[in-house]
Amino acid sequence: MTATKRLFAHSMMALALLCGVGSLALFVAVPAGSLGLVRLQWPEAGLLCWDGFLSLAFFLQHSGMVRRGFRARVAGLVPPRYYRAVYSIASGLALSMVVLLWQPSGNHLLALGGLARRIAQGGVVLAIAVFAWSAVALRGFDGFGLAPILAYLRGTTGLPPVFVVRGPYRWVRHPWYLCALILFWSCTDLTADRLLFNVLWTAWICVGARFEEADLVSDFGDAYDAYRRKVPMLIPWHGPATL
């Protein structure tokens, strides 16, 4: 392997990690549009349409690039070892644009106070805790596409994915999606743009989870089918499954 190829591989890993971690931190820590980097002087309806467009652009990128058909079409342009890193970079940039270019609405629909506000704030803490628990349960989950590049640098072959169920995955098949839904709807001050965000992103998660499950069935076959029959998708309405 030449020094140029090695440098490129390390640069791709660094960029994927920066975009992936940075955009997630921005998304969780900074309310969309609160930085005020861009303020469009449009009527309320125009601002909401713009916010809807930003959401749709992220949905198409995030869900479209992960589909096998898309990966097959770009296989000649992006080597497989780099595809997941490229996906992480593109997703990070798209998510950052949602946060930075979002246009807040001045139309306040609901403001929680007292006990209701504390319950909503508790929901945020709960969602973050379950998110961390889910990450630990995955043990080595490669969310930013680093593993194939590391295997390439070491001259080894990456290990195939193994289907193992631990922790919150015994309660619900998509705990990260559940955490996102809790975060969305635990807002203490509901504006028109935040309601639009919650509705659009909730619908996307529900639809996207079903597309993702089709890929998981293709990857793991009967094992995932059996898992689907025992564990709910998003709402943990019964105790942990025994698998």
N, C-alpha and C positions, 0 to 999 in steps of 0.2 A: 504494500500500500504506500502510495507516495505521500510526502508531507502535505501537499495541497489537499488531497482527499481527506487526510486525517484532520486538517484544520477545518475543512468544510463540515465534516461530521461533528466536530466539537462545537462549531458555530451554530449549527442547526439545533443541537441539544440545548445550548444556552438560550437561544431565541425562543424555542418551544417552551422551555421552563419559565422564562421571563414573561412571555405573553400569556401563558396558561395561568400561572400563579397570580401575576399582576392583575389580570382582568377579573379573576374570581374575587380577589381582595377588594378591588374597586367596586364590583357589583354588590358585595355584601356590606361594605363599610360606608359607601357613599350613595345616598338616595339619588336616583336617576334625575338628571337635570339640575341638581342642587349646586353644582360648581358654577353654573352660569357662564360657561365659556362662549356659548352662542345663544343669543336671544332673538328669536324671530318675531317681528312685529306683525303678527297675523291675527285674524279673528280666532276665537276659541275653537270653532269647528276645524279651521285649517291646522291649528296646532295639534289637535287630536288626530287628524289624518296623518300628519307628519310622524307622530309617535307610533301610530299603527304601521306606517311604512317601515320605520326602524325595526320594529318587532318582527314584521314579516321578512325583512331582509335577513335578520339573524336566524329565524326559523328555517328559511330556505338554505342558508349556508350550513347551519349546524346539522340539520337532518338530511340535507341533500348530499353533502360530501361523504357522509358515513355509509350511504347506500352502496351495495356491491356493484350495481350497474355503473355508477359514477366512477368508482375506483377502477373498474375495468377499462373505462374509456380513457382515463388519464394514465394508465399503466405505462405507456410508452414515454410519457413526459416526466413522471415522478417515480423513481425506483421504489419498490415496495418497502424497503427499509426506512425510507424517509417519509412515507405517506402519512403516518400517524403524527409525526412531528409537524408536517405541513398543515395537517388538519388542526392541531393544537394552536398553531400560529394564527391561522385564518379565523378560528373560533374566538381566540383571545382578542383579535382586532375587531371582529364584528361585535362582540359583547361590550368592548370598551366604547365603541361608537354609540351603542344604545345609551350607555350611562352619560357620556359626555355631550351628546347632541340632543338628548331628550328635552322636550319643552314642557315645563310644568304649567299646570292650569291654576288660575286664581279662583276657580269655583270649588269651594269647600263643601263637601257633602255630609261629612260626619267627623266629629272629634271626640274621642273617648276620654273619659275622666274617671277618677276614683278607682274602684275595684276593677272595672272593665279594662282600664288602661294597664293596670298591673298584670292582669291575666294575659293581655296581648303581649306585653313585654316578656312575661314568663314563657310564652310560646316561642319567642325568638331565641331565648336561651335554650329551651328544649330542642329546637330544631338544630342549633349549632352543635349541641352535645350529641345528638343522634347522628349527625353528619360525621363528626369525628369518630364515633363508635363504628360507623359503617366503613370508614376508611381503614381503621385498624383491623376490622374483620376481614377485609379483602386480602391483607397480607401480601404486599408486593404488587398491588394493582398499578399498572403503568398508564396513568391518566394522560401523560403528555408525550407518549411515543418515544421514550428514551431507550427502552429495552432492545428494539431491533437494531438501533444504531450502535449501542454498546456491544451487542453480539458481533456486529460487523467489524468494529474496531478490534475486538479480541480474536477475530477469525473463527468464531464459533457459530453454531446454529441456534437460534432462539427456541426456547421450549414452547410447545403448543399449549394453549390455554387449558386449564383443568377446572372442571365444574365442582366447586365445593361450597357448601352452605354453612355459614357461621353467623353468630351474633344477630343483628337485626334482620338479616336475610331469612331467618327462620320465622319472623313475624310478618314480613311484607317483602314482595319481590323487588320493589324499587324504593328502598328507604331514602335515597338521595332525592328522588322526585317528591316523596312525601315531605321531606324537610323543606324543599323549595316551596311547596304549596303552603306549608305552615308559615314560612317567612313572608310569603306574598300577602296572606290574609291576616297576619298579625299586626298590620299597620294601625297605628293609633290615630292618625289623621288621614282621613280618606278624601282625596280630591278627585275631580273628574278624570284627570290623566292617570292617577293611581288606580282607579276603578277599571279604566280601559286596560291598563297594564295587567292587573290581576286576572281579568276575564280572558284576555288574549293568551297570556302565558299559561294559565290553567288549561285552556283548551289545547294548546300546543303540547303540553306535557301528557295529557290524556291520549291524544292521537299519536304522539311520538313514541310513547311507551309501547303501544301496540305494534308499530313498525319495528321497534327494537326487538320485541319478543319474537317476531318472525325470524330475525337473524339469529337469535339465541337458540331457537329450535333447530335451525339449520346447522349451527355449530355443535350443539350438544345432544340433539336427537331426543330419544326416549327419556333420558335423564331429566331434561328440562321440562318435557311434557308432564312427567310425574310430579315434578316440583310445582308446576302451575296448578295442578289439581289439588295440592295440599296447602298452598300459601297464597293469600290474597295479593292482588297487584299493588294497590296503593293504600288501602284502608285496613289496618290490622284489627279486624273485627273479632278475632279469636286468639287464643294463646299461641305460643310458639309451636311450630310443627315439628314432629319427630321424623327425621329422614334417615 
